[in-house]
Amino acid sequence: MSRKRVVITGVSAITPLGLDAASSWDALLAGKSGLGPITHFDSTEFDTHIAAEVKDFNPEARIPAKQCRRMDRFAQFAVDGALQLL
């Protein structure tokens, strides 16, 4: 059986440490933490109030507003990450 080669041609990341791979990596190397108080929803009824949220993410920076309205946040992350590679 022949083995197929896999080549990684690009990397993107949208994380609590940064909105692209370079800033996420730099923050990680600097020892920064992405943890903080939950701000995206009311967490008072939950046992934990700390999470690693992605902050300052504006999906409309790369995705048309009409498409953004049709996508869940996780899909916006995926599309934005893919568009970073183009």
Secondary structure, DSSP 8 states (H G I E B T S, - for coil): --------------BTTBSSHHHHHHHHHTT----EE--SS--TTSS--EE----S--GGGTS-HHHHHTS-HHHHHHHHHHHHT-
